[in-house]
Amino acid sequence: MFRQGIQGFPYYLGINSLADMATREDRVCVLNILGGESRQVTPVSHAFSGGNVCFGTSPGRGGQILKTPIGGIPVYNNVREGLDAGHRFNTGVVYLPPAGVRDGVAELMRVNADLRKIVIVTEKVAVHDAREIRAMGQSYGVDIIGSNCLGVADSWNRARIGGALGGDNPQESLLKGSIAIFSNSGGFTTTIGQYLAIGGWGTTTLISSGKDVYIQYSASDFAHAFHNDPRSRAAVLYVEPGGYYERGITFKKPVVACVVGRWKSQLTRPVGHAGALAGAGDRAEDKERWFMEAFGVKSIFTPANKEATSRGAVVTNIADIPAALAVVMELNHTKPDFPSRGNLSLKSWISNDQGVDLPEGLMIPNVTAPEPYNEQIAGIRRQIGAVVARQSMKDKSGASVMDAGTQVTSVHGIASLDLALKPLEANLALPLIHELADENACALLSIAVAAEINLAGDPILVAVHAAREAGNAPNAVMAVAAGLIGPKRVERSLACIRALIDLFAHSGLKDGRGRGFDTSSIAVDQATQHLFIATEEEAADTLPADICAAVAARGCQSVFLQFLAGLGGPLSRDAVLAAIAITVAWEPLMRKRISRLTAETLPWYLKLYSVMIGSAIPAASHAPGLLRGIPRKDYLEQWTVADFCFLAIAGRRPTRIEAEHLQLLAGLLISNGPGSISAQGAKGAVAADGPQTPERVQINKAMMGFLTHCGFSHGGNGFEAIALLLAQFKDFKLDDPNDPDHGVDLKGLAKAFAHQHRKDKAQARELGIEVPAIPGVHHPVFKGKPVNHDPREQFVASLVEEWGGYNIFHAFYRELVQALHDEGASSYVFCVNIDAVIAALLLGLLWDEHRSGALSERDLEVAAFTIFLFGRMIGSAAEIDDHLNRGRNMDTRTLWSACEFVI
């Protein structure tokens, strides 16, 4: 069969005018109509076009109906069945997989003599198949558009055939006007139409040509139909590199050509559309030149360089199309189709600067969004806190990530090296407000931890003392304490913080300090007030009043404590703790930095922090109103969390420099990412409880999961380096390890050790045994160079030097790695790793206590383990909160297929 096409063309072309490209008289058959994409797109096209799809095919699904807003579309097993059922069509749409496209096209042509057009939506059709499809189209006299396209649409005819031009609401984008669009990109076809409408230009026909290697309906075909369409006064072409389709075309009407993809000239394989890969002479630069010659312009049109003629203009940014078209049409004495709808400047419907103080030029004001988006945005604004999508979080984290090159872990975007310089209070808050706490919040957190750290009279003290006396490691002792901070122990404090959030959520309060904020408009019903006020039995507890006095003494501000104080009764300790917690969390909650769930659980974490640190302090140090003889008033008003942590390991309050060194140690230990054993324990506990029902997740149990997944190899191994240092310095009368004038020959000491280590290695080889690795030396990542460095060790060394400090143990390690190489015990100079640094700093902190006999070697081992736990409980809190918000039930389990049985 041969159908006569348009006279004068060297090949068949049936569409003479763009007005005939997509009409309401067209009747459409869709192949693979029940496929994923067609199932979403076809009902919209059908309704917009007044019911132009007469049937579709889906082998094996004959008899089904595809529902649409204006009625169902019948589905048949093949095209012949549809024709036999009495349906007639002149247009086919192909949604088949690439391998089936050729056969689908052949079926359409073979059984339907009325066929005139085919739109192929499928992308990445093989070039060989595309050529055969072209040959069939020419033989049968059928125009083919595609492949890899979103079809065609006509704003005058209100018809859409094929893909999703105009999106889900084509009536909003396909506005009747005088501009035709031909685009290699389906998505940008719609975008260009929307941009034109902003400038006052509507559209006639929109064609998504596709950009597979072989384009069936080309720019020259479009040019012919464009010239013959009296509705179309001008055209916009969107052109990508690759192919010569646009070369040598003479346009008889004005055209704006947008040529993109200069960067693709450096590629050797397609990125994006399969056909957008230039060969010889068809780069983006070449196509720019073709159009510039056709339009008689010398340069690219930009807002600053309005180069255009009455024939057209060339742009390289779609945002410049409306301005270029306006200039070209003005030169043709042609006005826009309708009044301008605005401009393409950035119009923010919603913004969140996360508290960053932006320059004035970047502070873009919000505008009111059109319907229905304004109502949706209003709903988002009423929403309290962030909402995070759930997913499987096995071996994943939204809280921490380790840099593969430096081995430095970041928690909520802040590197552990930077965290090591911050107060422990700021680090304790980081997992739960996802940013560093300010000075006011840090002071409040110091008070909150201090308030619960004294365990006198609490069953926890008896339990942890018994655990310690039974010989348990520090992690097991802490786990006992955490286990007793169960849901019932925090039930009221969590209820209090939920009530405070509800009371203030829509009050306009932005900052938890609430300077100048009037709380008189906050109405409290009797039941809520009863929640905050102490019972008659609780009224004898002076702790809430002492906490409020400490807040005043430290100069802290809290609008929530101020509000509670105005209720006219003694407050419960749970209410006071909740008020402190929400003061710290309020600003990030309002900025949607954290979720409401995270804010609501903050009191639970604060109690856990307190009792875990308190459990590390010997039972004899806890007494009513006194902690190691220090009055509660004093430590509430003056002590920091670092002071309490140092008290736990050394039995005394640290100096300022000692506190800074302890903060440095804890900061370095916060996290090693979600793959560490301790993090896996915490995440697994959350997954086992089921984060999809977050009210059932026991945070104290998750903290126990972290603790039970620590041990003498993970956490307690820091003592191995301390033991090595003690053995090396046991024969020296070392008064001050922080004095550079120590009088110890470190080079000689390191040389002697290295010499003996080389002999031990040689002897071990003869015996076929391994020599234990030297603790604190070498790293699997930082190796292989003549001289190697752990960047974390270098950071600490430079920091201590900046502080004007010195540490003999660290200095010895640096001499040791050089001596090992000099003595032939290593093939290159090993790095001093972070474990050595931590051991050196800790031993330097506790040297006086050890030398005086106050701390034994066993006590030093406990201290090293305890410092690790203090740091890692912060990182584990981050993983717990992250998994609680993001994770799915039981998502940390390993599939049976990934497990192995060994004999």
C-alpha positions in Angstrom: 0.0 0.0 0.0 1.3 3.5 -0.8 -0.4 6.7 0.2 0.4 10.0 -1.6 2.0 12.6 0.6 2.7 16.3 0.2 3.9 17.2 -3.3 7.5 18.4 -3.5 8.9 16.4 -0.6 11.5 13.7 -1.4 9.8 11.5 1.2 6.3 10.9 2.5 4.9 13.6 4.7 1.2 13.7 5.4 0.7 16.5 7.9 0.5 19.7 5.8 -0.4 22.2 8.7 0.2 22.2 12.4 -3.6 22.7 12.8 -3.9 19.0 11.7 -1.3 17.6 14.1 -3.7 17.0 17.0 -7.4 17.5 16.6 -10.6 16.5 18.5 -11.6 14.5 15.4 -8.5 12.2 15.8 -9.3 8.8 17.3 -6.6 7.1 19.2 -5.5 3.5 20.0 -2.9 3.2 22.8 -0.6 0.2 22.9 0.3 -1.0 26.4 -2.5 1.2 27.8 -2.3 -0.4 31.2 1.5 0.2 31.6 2.8 2.3 34.4 3.2 5.6 32.5 0.1 5.2 30.3 -2.2 4.4 33.2 -1.3 7.8 34.7 -1.2 9.9 31.5 -3.8 8.5 29.1 -6.9 9.3 31.4 -5.8 13.0 31.6 -5.2 13.2 27.8 -8.6 11.5 27.1 -10.5 13.9 29.3 -8.8 17.0 28.1 -9.3 16.0 24.5 -13.0 15.3 24.9 -12.7 11.5 24.7 -10.3 10.9 21.8 -9.0 7.4 22.9 -11.3 4.8 21.5 -9.5 1.7 22.9 -6.2 0.4 24.1 -4.3 -2.9 24.0 -2.6 -5.0 26.8 -2.0 -8.6 25.9 -3.6 -10.9 28.4 -5.7 -8.2 30.0 -8.4 -8.0 27.4 -11.8 -7.1 28.9 -10.4 -4.7 31.5 -11.4 -1.0 31.6 -9.1 2.0 32.1 -11.0 4.5 34.2 -10.9 8.2 33.2 -12.7 11.3 34.5 -15.2 11.1 31.5 -15.7 7.3 31.4 -13.9 4.1 30.9 -11.6 3.1 27.9 -12.0 -0.6 26.8 -8.9 -2.8 26.7 -8.3 -5.5 24.2 -5.5 -8.1 23.8 -4.5 -6.8 20.4 -5.4 -4.2 17.8 -7.4 -6.6 15.6 -9.7 -7.4 18.5 -10.5 -3.7 19.0 -11.2 -3.2 15.3 -13.4 -6.3 15.2 -15.3 -4.8 18.1 -16.2 -1.9 15.9 -13.7 0.7 16.9 -12.0 2.9 14.3 -8.9 5.0 14.8 -6.5 7.1 12.7 -3.7 7.6 15.4 -1.6 5.2 17.4 0.2 5.8 20.6 3.0 3.4 21.6 4.0 2.9 25.3 5.7 -0.5 24.7 9.1 -1.4 26.0 11.9 -0.6 23.5 12.3 -4.2 22.2 8.5 -4.3 21.4 8.1 -1.0 19.6 9.0 -2.1 16.1 6.5 -5.0 16.3 3.8 -2.7 17.8 4.2 -0.2 15.0 4.0 -3.0 12.4 0.8 -4.3 14.0 -0.8 -0.8 13.9 0.0 -0.4 10.2 -0.7 -3.9 9.1 -4.3 -4.2 10.4 -5.6 -0.6 10.1 -5.8 1.0 6.7 -7.1 4.2 8.2 -3.9 4.9 10.2 -2.4 8.3 9.6 -0.2 9.1 12.7 1.8 7.3 15.3 3.3 8.8 18.4 6.1 6.7 20.0 6.6 7.7 23.7 9.1 4.9 24.4 12.7 6.0 24.8 16.0 4.3 23.7 14.5 2.5 20.7 17.4 0.7 18.9 18.7 2.6 15.8 18.1 -0.5 13.7 14.5 -0.7 14.8 14.0 3.0 14.3 15.2 2.8 10.7 12.8 -0.1 10.0 10.0 1.9 11.6 10.9 4.8 9.3 10.7 2.5 6.3 7.3 1.2 7.3 6.0 4.7 7.8 7.1 5.7 4.4 5.7 2.5 2.8 2.3 2.8 4.5 2.1 6.6 4.3 2.0 7.2 8.1 3.5 10.2 9.9 5.5 9.1 13.0 6.5 11.4 15.9 9.1 10.2 18.4 10.5 8.1 19.8 11.4 9.2 23.3 8.8 12.0 23.2 5.9 13.3 25.1 3.7 13.5 22.1 1.8 16.4 20.6 -0.8 18.9 21.8 -2.9 21.7 20.3 -4.1 24.6 22.5 -6.6 25.8 19.9 -8.2 22.4 19.4 -7.8 21.4 23.1 -6.4 18.0 22.1 -3.4 16.0 23.4 -2.1 12.8 21.9 0.6 10.7 23.5 2.5 11.8 26.5 2.1 14.3 29.3 2.5 17.7 27.6 0.9 20.3 29.9 1.2 18.0 32.9 -1.6 16.8 35.0 -3.6 19.9 34.4 -3.0 20.7 30.7 -5.7 23.4 30.7 -3.4 25.5 32.9 -0.4 25.3 30.5 -1.9 24.9 27.0 -3.3 28.5 26.5 -4.6 29.5 23.1 -2.3 31.9 21.3 0.0 32.3 18.3 3.3 30.5 19.1 4.2 27.0 17.9 6.7 25.0 19.9 9.0 22.2 18.6 11.3 20.7 21.3 13.8 17.9 21.7 12.8 17.8 25.3 9.4 16.7 26.4 9.5 18.3 29.9 10.8 21.6 28.5 8.0 21.7 25.9 5.6 22.3 28.8 8.0 24.6 30.6 8.5 26.8 27.5 4.7 27.1 27.1 4.4 28.2 30.7 7.2 30.7 30.3 5.6 32.1 27.2 2.3 32.5 29.0 4.0 34.6 31.6 5.2 36.9 28.8 1.7 37.2 27.3 2.1 34.6 24.6 -0.2 31.6 24.1 0.5 28.6 21.9 -0.9 26.8 18.9 0.7 23.4 18.5 3.3 21.9 20.7 5.4 19.0 19.4 7.8 17.0 21.6 10.0 15.5 18.8 12.0 13.3 21.2 15.8 13.0 21.1 16.6 9.4 20.6 19.4 8.8 18.0 16.8 8.7 15.3 14.1 11.5 15.2 11.1 10.5 13.0 9.4 13.9 12.8 12.2 16.4 12.3 12.6 20.1 12.4 12.3 20.5 8.7 8.9 18.6 8.8 7.8 21.0 11.5 8.9 24.0 9.5 6.7 23.0 6.6 3.6 22.5 8.8 4.4 25.7 10.7 4.5 27.8 7.5 1.1 26.4 6.4 -0.6 27.1 9.7 -2.2 30.6 9.7 -2.7 30.5 13.5 1.0 30.3 14.2 2.7 33.7 13.8 6.0 32.6 15.3 7.8 29.5 16.7 10.1 28.5 19.4 12.6 25.6 18.9 14.4 23.9 21.7 17.4 22.1 20.3 20.0 19.7 21.7 23.4 18.6 20.3 23.6 15.7 17.9 22.3 15.2 14.4 21.9 17.6 11.5 18.1 17.9 11.6 18.1 21.7 12.0 20.8 22.4 9.3 19.9 24.4 6.2 16.2 25.1 7.2 14.7 28.3 5.8 12.0 29.7 8.1 9.4 32.0 6.5 8.1 33.2 9.9 9.9 34.5 13.0 11.6 31.9 15.2 13.4 31.9 18.6 15.9 29.0 18.8 17.1 27.8 22.2 20.2 25.8 21.7 21.6 24.0 24.8 24.2 21.5 25.7 27.6 23.1 25.1 29.0 21.1 28.0 28.1 17.9 26.2 30.8 18.4 23.7 33.3 16.9 26.2 31.3 13.7 26.6 32.0 10.4 25.0 28.7 8.8 25.9 25.1 10.1 26.2 24.0 11.8 29.4 20.3 12.4 29.3 18.7 11.8 25.9 20.3 9.1 23.8 20.6 11.3 20.7 22.1 14.3 22.5 25.7 13.3 21.8 27.5 15.4 19.2 29.7 13.8 16.5 31.5 15.8 13.8 30.0 19.3 13.2 26.8 18.9 15.2 27.8 20.3 18.6 25.7 22.9 20.3 28.2 25.5 19.1 27.6 24.3 15.5 23.9 24.5 15.8 24.1 28.0 17.3 26.0 29.1 14.2 23.4 27.5 11.9 20.6 29.5 13.5 22.6 32.7 13.7 23.3 32.5 10.0 19.6 31.8 9.3 18.4 34.7 11.4 21.2 37.2 10.4 22.4 37.7 14.0 26.0 37.9 15.1 25.7 36.8 18.7 23.6 35.1 21.3 20.6 36.9 22.7 20.9 37.6 26.5 19.1 40.2 28.7 22.2 42.3 28.5 22.8 41.8 24.7 19.4 41.9 22.9 20.7 40.7 19.6 17.8 39.9 17.3 16.3 40.5 13.9 12.8 40.3 12.5 13.7 36.7 11.4 14.6 35.5 14.9 17.1 35.2 17.8 19.2 32.5 19.3 19.3 31.9 23.1 21.0 29.3 25.3 18.8 29.6 28.3 15.1 28.8 28.3 14.5 31.7 30.7 15.6 34.1 28.0 13.0 32.8 25.5 10.1 35.2 26.4 12.3 38.3 26.3 13.8 37.2 23.0 10.4 36.5 21.5 9.1 39.9 22.7 12.0 41.7 20.9 11.6 39.6 17.7 7.8 40.1 17.6 8.2 43.8 18.2 10.5 44.0 15.2 7.6 42.4 13.3 5.1 44.9 14.7 3.2 42.1 16.5 1.8 42.4 20.0 1.4 39.6 22.6 -1.7 37.4 22.6 -2.9 38.6 26.0 -1.6 40.8 28.9 1.6 39.6 30.6 1.1 37.4 33.7 4.2 38.7 35.5 7.9 37.9 35.0 10.3 35.1 35.4 12.0 36.5 38.6 12.2 34.1 41.5 8.9 34.1 43.4 9.2 32.1 46.6 6.0 30.5 47.8 7.6 29.1 50.8 11.0 29.6 52.4 13.0 28.4 55.4 16.4 30.1 56.1 17.1 27.8 59.0 18.1 30.8 61.1 20.9 31.8 58.8 21.5 35.6 58.7 21.3 36.1 55.0 22.5 39.2 53.1 19.6 41.5 52.1 19.9 40.5 48.4 19.3 36.9 49.2 16.3 37.4 51.5 13.6 36.9 48.9 10.1 37.7 50.2 7.4 35.1 49.9 4.4 35.7 47.5 1.0 34.2 47.8 0.7 31.0 45.7 -2.2 30.5 43.3 -5.0 28.1 44.2 -4.9 25.3 45.3 -1.2 25.6 46.3 -1.8 28.4 48.7 -4.1 26.2 50.8 -1.5 23.4 50.8 1.2 25.8 51.8 -1.0 27.2 54.6 -1.4 23.6 55.8 2.4 23.1 55.8 2.9 26.3 57.8 0.4 25.1 60.4 2.4 21.8 60.6 4.6 21.8 63.7 8.2 20.6 63.0 9.7 18.7 60.1 8.2 15.6 58.5 10.7 13.0 57.3 9.9 10.3 54.8 10.4 6.8 56.1 12.7 4.2 54.4 14.8 1.2 55.3 17.6 2.5 57.4 19.8 -0.6 57.5 23.4 0.6 57.3 22.1 4.1 56.6 21.9 7.3 58.6 20.5 10.8 58.1 22.5 11.9 61.2 26.1 10.9 60.6 28.5 10.2 57.8 32.2 9.4 57.7 34.5 11.1 55.1 36.3 8.2 53.4 39.4 10.2 52.8 40.0 11.7 56.3 38.0 9.2 58.4 36.4 12.2 60.1 32.8 11.7 60.9 30.2 14.5 60.8 27.1 14.6 62.8 24.3 16.7 61.4 26.8 18.3 59.1 29.3 19.2 61.7 32.7 17.4 61.7 33.8 15.7 64.9 37.0 17.7 64.9 34.9 20.8 65.2 32.6 19.2 67.8 35.7 18.5 69.8 36.1 22.2 70.3 32.6 22.8 71.6 31.2 22.6 75.1 29.8 19.2 75.9 26.4 20.8 76.4 26.4 21.9 72.7 27.3 18.3 71.7 24.6 16.8 73.9 22.0 19.0 72.2 23.2 18.4 68.7 21.6 15.0 68.1 18.2 16.4 69.2 18.1 19.9 67.7 20.3 19.1 64.7 22.5 22.1 65.3 24.8 23.5 67.9 23.1 25.0 71.0 23.8 28.7 71.8 25.1 29.9 75.2 21.7 30.2 76.7 20.7 26.7 75.7 24.1 25.3 76.9 23.6 26.8 80.4 20.1 25.4 80.6 21.4 22.0 79.6 24.0 22.1 82.3 21.3 22.7 84.8 19.1 19.9 83.4 21.9 17.3 83.6 22.9 18.5 87.0 19.3 18.3 88.3 19.1 14.5 87.8 22.8 13.5 88.2 22.6 12.9 92.0 21.1 9.4 92.4 20.8 9.5 96.2 17.5 7.9 97.3 16.9 6.5 93.7 16.7 2.7 93.2 19.1 3.3 90.2 22.0 4.0 92.7 21.5 0.6 94.4 21.3 -1.2 91.1 24.4 0.4 89.5 26.4 -0.1 92.7 25.5 -3.8 92.7 26.4 -4.0 89.0 29.8 -2.4 89.6 30.4 -4.6 92.6 29.7 -7.7 90.5 32.7 -6.8 88.3 30.8 -5.4 85.3 32.4 -3.2 82.8 31.4 0.5 82.7 29.0 0.0 79.7 27.1 -2.7 81.6 26.8 -0.5 84.7 25.5 2.4 82.6 23.1 0.0 80.9 21.6 -0.9 84.3 21.0 2.8 84.9 19.5 3.4 81.4 17.2 0.4 81.9 15.5 2.0 84.8 14.7 5.2 82.9 11.7 3.5 81.3 8.6 5.0 79.8 6.8 5.3 83.2 9.7 7.3 84.6 9.4 9.9 81.8 5.6 9.7 81.2 4.7 13.0 82.9 7.6 15.0 81.5 6.8 13.9 78.0 3.1 14.8 78.6 4.3 18.3 79.9 6.4 19.0 76.8 3.6 17.9 74.5 1.2 20.3 76.3 3.7 23.2 76.1 4.1 22.6 72.3 0.3 22.6 71.9 -0.1 25.8 73.9 2.5 27.8 72.1 2.5 26.2 68.6 0.5 29.0 66.9 1.2 31.8 69.3 3.8 33.4 67.0 6.7 32.6 69.4 9.9 32.2 67.4 12.6 31.9 70.1 12.4 29.8 73.3 13.9 32.7 75.3 10.9 34.7 74.4 12.4 38.1 75.1 9.4 40.6 75.2 6.9 37.9 74.4 3.5 38.3 76.2 2.3 35.0 77.6 -0.9 36.4 79.0 -2.8 35.3 75.8 -1.9 31.6 76.4 -5.0 30.0 77.9 -4.6 26.9 80.1 -7.4 24.7 81.0 -7.6 23.1 84.5 -6.4 19.6 83.4 -3.3 21.0 81.7 -2.5 23.2 84.6 -2.8 20.2 86.9 -0.2 18.5 84.7 2.3 21.2 85.5 1.6 21.8 89.2 3.2 19.6 91.9 1.0 17.4 93.9 0.8 17.9 97.6 3.3 15.1 98.1 5.7 16.6 95.4 5.5 20.1 96.8 8.0 19.1 99.5 10.6 18.5 96.8 12.8 21.6 96.6 14.6 20.6 93.4 12.2 22.5 91.0 12.7 25.7 93.0 16.5 25.1 93.1 16.5 24.6 89.3 14.6 27.9 88.8 17.0 29.6 91.1 20.0 28.2 89.1 18.4 29.4 85.9 18.2 32.9 87.4 21.7 32.7 88.8 23.2 31.8 85.4 21.3 34.5 83.7 19.3 32.1 81.5 16.1 33.0 79.8 13.1 30.7 79.2 9.7 32.0 78.2 8.3 28.5 79.1 9.6 28.7 82.7 8.3 32.2 82.9 4.9 31.0 81.8 4.8 28.1 84.2 5.9 30.4 87.1 2.8 32.5 86.4 0.4 29.6 87.0 0.4 30.3 90.7 1.5 27.0 92.3 4.6 24.9 93.0 5.9 23.3 89.8 6.7 19.6 89.4 10.2 18.6 88.5 8.8 17.1 85.3 7.2 20.4 84.3 10.5 22.2 84.9 12.5 19.7 82.9 10.0 19.9 80.0 10.2 23.7 80.0 14.0 23.6 79.8 13.8 21.0 77.0 11.4 22.9 74.9 13.3 26.1 75.4 16.3 24.5 73.8 14.2 22.8 71.0 11.7 25.6 70.2 13.6 27.6 67.6 14.7 24.5 65.4 11.2 23.1 65.9 9.6 26.3 64.5 12.1 26.3 61.6 11.2 22.7 60.9 14.8 21.7 61.5 13.6 18.9 63.7 10.3 17.0 63.9 7.8 17.3 66.7 8.6 13.7 67.7 12.2 14.7 68.3 11.3 17.7 70.4 8.8 15.7 72.4 11.4 13.1 73.4 14.1 15.5 74.5 13.3 15.2 78.2 13.8 11.4 78.0 17.3 11.9 76.5 18.2 14.5 79.2 17.2 12.1 82.0 19.3 9.4 80.3 22.3 11.7 79.9 22.0 12.6 83.6 21.7 9.1 85.0 24.3 7.6 82.7 26.9 10.1 83.8 25.7 9.9 87.4 26.0 6.1 87.3 29.7 6.4 86.5 30.2 8.3 89.8 30.8 5.9 92.7 27.8 5.4 95.0 29.5 6.8 98.0 29.7 10.2 96.3 25.9 10.5 96.2 24.1 11.9 99.2 20.9 13.9 99.7 21.6 17.4 98.5 25.3 16.6 98.1 27.4 15.2 95.3 30.9 14.2 96.5 30.4 16.8 99.3 29.4 19.6 96.9 26.0 21.2 97.7 23.3 20.9 95.1 23.0 24.7 94.8 26.6 25.0 93.9 26.7 22.4 91.2 23.4 23.5 89.8 24.6 27.1 89.5 28.2 26.6 88.5 29.1 23.2 87.1 29.3 22.1 83.5 28.7 18.7 82.1 32.5 18.4 81.5 33.0 18.9 85.2 30.7 16.0 86.1 32.3 13.8 83.5 35.8 14.5 84.9 34.4 13.9 88.4 33.3 10.5 87.3 36.8 9.4 86.2 39.1 11.4 88.5 37.0 12.0 91.6 37.4 15.8 91.5 36.4 18.9 89.6 38.7 19.7 86.7 40.6 22.9 86.0 39.5 24.9 83.0 42.3 23.4 80.9 41.5 19.9 82.1 37.8 20.4 81.2 38.8 21.6 77.7 41.0 18.5 77.2 38.1 16.3 78.3 35.7 18.0 76.0 38.3 17.5 73.2 38.4 13.7 74.0 34.7 13.3 74.1 34.2 15.3 70.9 36.6 13.1 69.0 34.7 10.0 70.2 31.2 11.1 69.4 30.7 9.0 66.2 32.3 6.7 63.7 29.2 6.6 61.5 26.2 4.2 61.3 28.4 1.2 60.6 30.1 1.1 64.0 29.1 -1.7 66.3 27.7 0.7 68.9 25.6 2.5 66.4 24.3 -0.8 65.0 23.2 -1.8 68.5 21.2 1.5 69.0 19.6 1.3 65.5 18.7 -2.3 65.9 16.9 -1.7 69.2 14.8 1.1 67.5 14.1 -1.2 64.5 13.0 -4.0 66.8 10.5 -1.8 68.7 9.1 -0.5 65.4 9.7 3.2 64.6 6.5 3.3 62.4 4.7 3.3 65.7 7.1 5.7 67.5 5.1 5.8 70.7 6.2 2.1 71.3 9.9 2.7 70.9 11.7 2.8 74.2 14.5 5.2 73.9 16.2 3.9 77.1 16.3 0.4 75.6 17.8 1.8 72.4 20.5 3.5 74.6 21.0 0.1 76.2 21.5 -1.3 72.7 24.4 1.1 72.2 25.9 0.2 75.6 25.6 -3.6 75.1 27.3 -3.3 71.8 30.4 -1.7 73.3 33.1 -3.8 74.9 36.8 -4.2 75.5 37.5 -4.3 71.8 35.0 -1.5 70.9 35.3 1.2 73.5 37.6 -0.3 76.0 40.5 -0.8 73.6 41.7 2.7 74.3 43.5 1.3 77.4 45.8 -0.8 75.3 47.7 2.3 74.2 47.7 3.6 77.8 49.1 0.2 79.0 51.9 0.6 76.4 52.7 4.1 77.6 52.7 3.0 81.3 55.1 0.2 80.5 57.5 2.6 78.7 57.5 5.2 81.3 57.4 3.1 84.4 61.1 3.6 85.2 61.0 7.4 84.9 60.2 9.8 87.7 57.9 11.9 85.6 56.3 14.7 87.6 54.4 16.5 84.8 53.7 14.9 81.5 52.7 18.3 80.2 56.1 19.9 80.8 58.4 19.9 77.7 61.4 20.0 80.0 60.8 16.5 81.3 64.3 15.2 80.9 63.3 11.9 79.2 65.3 10.8 76.1 62.2 10.1 73.9 64.3 9.2 70.9 66.3 6.7 72.8 63.2 5.2 74.4 61.5 4.9 71.0 64.6 3.4 69.4 64.9 0.8 72.1 61.3 -0.2 71.7 61.6 -0.3 67.9 64.7 -2.4 68.1 63.1 -5.0 70.3 59.9 -5.0 68.2 62.0 -5.8 65.1 63.6 -8.7 66.9 60.2 -10.0 68.2 58.9 -9.9 64.6 61.9 -11.9 63.3 61.5 -14.5 66.0 57.8 -14.7 65.4 58.3 -15.4 61.8 60.6 -18.3 62.7 58.0 -19.7 65.0 55.1 -19.1 62.6 53.2 -16.9 65.0 52.0 -13.3 64.8 53.3 -10.4 66.8 50.5 -8.3 68.2 50.1 -4.9 66.5 51.4 -1.9 68.4 48.3 0.0 69.8 48.0 3.5 68.5 50.3 2.9 65.5 49.3 2.5 61.8 45.8 2.8 60.1 44.3 0.8 57.2 43.5 4.0 55.3 46.5 6.3 56.0 49.3 4.0 54.7 51.6 3.4 51.8 53.4 6.7 51.6 57.0 7.3 52.7 55.6 9.2 55.7 52.0 8.8 56.8 49.7 10.9 58.9 46.3 10.5 60.4 44.6 13.9 59.8 42.8 13.7 63.1 46.1 13.2 65.0 47.5 16.2 63.1 44.5 18.3 64.1 44.9 17.5 67.8 48.6 18.1 67.7 48.2 21.5 66.1 45.4 22.4 68.5 47.4 21.5 71.6 50.3 23.5 70.2 48.0 26.4 69.6 46.8 26.2 73.2 50.5 26.4 74.3 50.3 22.8 75.6 52.5 19.8 75.4 52.0 16.0 76.0 55.0 13.8 76.5 53.1 10.6 75.6 51.9 12.1 72.3 55.5 13.2 71.6 56.8 9.7 72.3 54.4 8.2 69.8 55.6 10.5 67.1 59.2 9.5 67.9 58.1 5.8 67.9 56.7 5.7 64.4 59.9 7.2 63.0 62.1 4.8 65.0 60.2 1.8 63.8 61.1 2.8 60.2 64.7 3.7 61.1 65.2 0.3 62.8 63.8 -1.6 59.9 60.6 -2.7 61.8 58.4 -1.0 59.2 58.8 -0.4 55.5 57.6 3.2 55.7 56.8 5.6 58.6 53.5 4.6 60.1 51.0 7.2 61.2 50.2 7.9 64.8 46.5 7.1 64.8 43.7 8.8 66.8 43.6 6.0 69.4 47.2 7.0 70.4 46.2 10.6 70.7 43.2 9.8 72.9 45.3 7.6 75.2 48.0 10.2 75.4 45.6 13.0 76.3 43.7 10.9 78.9 46.9 9.7 80.6 48.1 13.2 80.7 44.9 14.3 82.4 45.0 11.5 85.0 48.8 11.3 85.6 48.7 13.0 89.0 46.0 10.6 90.3 47.8 7.6 88.9 51.2 8.7 90.3 49.8 9.3 93.7 48.1 5.9 93.8 44.6 7.3 93.7 44.0 5.6 90.4 45.3 2.1 89.6 45.9 0.7 86.2 42.5 -0.9 86.5 41.0 2.5 87.2 42.7 4.0 84.2 41.2 1.2 82.1 37.8 2.0 83.4 38.4 5.7 82.8 39.4 5.1 79.2 36.3 3.1 78.6 34.1 5.6 80.4 35.3 8.5 78.4 34.5 6.6 75.2 31.0 6.0 76.5 30.5 9.6 77.4 31.4 10.6 73.8 29.6 7.8 72.0 26.3 8.2 73.9 26.0 11.5 72.1 26.5 9.9 68.7 24.2 7.1 69.6 21.5 9.5 70.6 21.8 11.0 67.1 21.3 7.5 65.5 18.4 6.7 67.8 16.6 9.9 67.0 17.3 9.5 63.3 16.1 5.9 63.1 13.0 6.8 65.1 12.1 9.5 62.6 13.2 7.8 59.4 13.3 4.1 59.9 10.9 1.2 59.2 10.0 -1.7 61.5 12.7 -4.3 61.7 14.6 -2.7 58.9 18.1 -3.6 60.3 17.6 -7.3 59.8 19.7 -9.2 57.3 18.0 -11.3 54.7 18.4 -15.0 55.0 20.0 -15.1 51.6 22.8 -12.9 52.8 23.6 -15.2 55.7 26.0 -18.1 55.6 26.3 -21.4 57.5 29.8 -22.5 58.4 31.2 -25.8 59.5 
